[in-house]
Amino acid sequence: MAQNIFVSLPPYEAAERIHQTIIGGSVTGEAIDRCQLNGQGGTVCLVSVYEKHYWRAGNRLTLTVTVDNLQGPTRIHLVSGGGGEGLFRFDWGASKSFESSILEVLGPYRI
């Protein structure tokens, strides 16, 4: 499931809040990679990939987070993956939970 939201925070602050939520708020959360692309006029695109173990899914899930201000307000794009087992990839709601933790921490800044 992928989601886009816009927030009133600057990109670096939004990315740091996300990072702290996943790393600081979890025993199994870890940052896999982070990349920064600089645009014209001070715009930026920050891409981070996180991984976290979910007992209910029985494996590790990934969350790719893109934070950018390329078109004005800070946009957050979330997409989770890797949940579930077998052909149907049923993950007991773990992917949605991974994304929801970010939506919750950014909720007060949503525009």
VMD Tcl script that draws the C-alpha trace (Angstrom):
set ca {
  {0.00 0.00 0.00}
  {1.40 3.43 -0.92}
  {0.36 6.75 0.54}
  {1.10 10.42 -0.08}
  {0.63 13.14 2.49}
  {1.68 16.78 2.68}
  {3.03 18.35 5.87}
  {3.92 21.84 7.06}
  {7.39 20.75 8.25}
  {10.56 21.40 6.26}
  {11.84 18.22 4.52}
  {14.82 17.64 6.84}
  {12.70 17.98 9.97}
  {10.01 15.64 8.60}
  {12.66 13.07 7.65}
  {14.24 13.26 11.11}
  {10.89 12.77 12.86}
  {10.26 9.71 10.70}
  {13.74 8.36 11.43}
  {13.33 8.82 15.19}
  {9.91 7.15 15.13}
  {11.22 4.03 13.42}
  {14.64 3.77 15.07}
  {13.90 5.23 18.50}
  {10.41 3.78 18.82}
  {11.27 0.19 18.01}
  {13.62 -2.54 19.12}
  {13.86 -4.07 15.63}
  {13.69 -0.95 13.42}
  {16.78 -0.10 11.42}
  {17.78 2.23 8.61}
  {18.96 0.31 5.55}
  {19.93 3.28 3.38}
  {19.44 7.03 3.01}
  {19.96 9.15 -0.10}
  {19.68 12.88 -0.75}
  {19.15 14.55 -4.11}
  {19.40 18.33 -4.33}
  {17.24 20.27 -6.77}
  {17.27 23.85 -7.91}
  {16.37 26.73 -5.63}
  {16.93 24.82 -2.37}
  {14.58 21.95 -3.17}
  {15.51 18.50 -1.97}
  {14.42 14.88 -2.27}
  {15.31 12.54 0.62}
  {14.83 8.80 0.20}
  {15.16 6.38 3.13}
  {14.63 2.64 3.35}
  {13.82 1.10 6.72}
  {13.34 -2.46 7.89}
  {11.53 -3.75 10.93}
  {10.58 -7.21 12.22}
  {6.89 -7.87 12.79}
  {6.01 -10.95 14.80}
  {2.48 -11.13 13.42}
  {3.79 -11.21 9.84}
  {6.53 -13.65 10.78}
  {9.21 -11.70 8.94}
  {10.81 -8.34 8.30}
  {9.03 -5.59 6.40}
  {10.52 -2.65 4.56}
  {9.28 0.90 4.44}
  {10.54 3.23 1.72}
  {10.04 6.89 2.60}
  {10.44 9.72 0.11}
  {10.38 13.26 1.47}
  {10.53 16.13 -1.01}
  {9.62 19.76 -1.56}
  {10.13 19.73 -5.33}
  {6.66 21.12 -6.04}
  {6.15 23.35 -3.00}
  {4.92 21.90 0.31}
  {6.76 18.96 1.84}
  {5.39 15.72 0.43}
  {5.83 12.37 2.16}
  {5.45 9.21 0.07}
  {5.32 5.91 1.99}
  {5.36 2.41 0.57}
  {5.79 -0.77 2.59}
  {6.70 -4.21 1.33}
  {7.96 -7.65 2.19}
  {5.07 -8.62 4.43}
  {3.48 -12.01 4.52}
  {4.35 -15.46 3.36}
  {3.56 -17.56 0.35}
  {1.61 -16.76 -2.77}
  {-0.94 -14.40 -1.22}
  {1.46 -12.22 0.85}
  {-1.05 -11.88 3.72}
  {0.74 -9.95 6.48}
  {-1.94 -9.62 9.19}
  {-1.97 -5.82 8.82}
  {1.71 -5.35 9.59}
  {2.41 -3.26 6.47}
  {-0.41 -0.88 7.31}
  {0.84 -0.68 10.90}
  {4.34 0.26 9.72}
  {2.95 3.12 7.62}
  {0.47 4.15 10.34}
  {3.24 4.82 12.85}
  {4.57 7.50 10.50}
  {1.14 8.94 9.74}
  {0.49 9.23 13.46}
  {3.68 11.15 14.28}
  {3.16 13.51 11.32}
  {-0.58 13.91 11.92}
  {-0.37 17.30 13.67}
  {1.58 18.74 10.71}
  {-0.63 17.39 7.93}
  {-1.94 19.95 5.45}
}
mol new
graphics top color blue
foreach p $ca { graphics top sphere $p radius 0.5 }
foreach p [lrange $ca 0 end-1] q [lrange $ca 1 end] { graphics top cylinder $p $q radius 0.2 }
display resetview
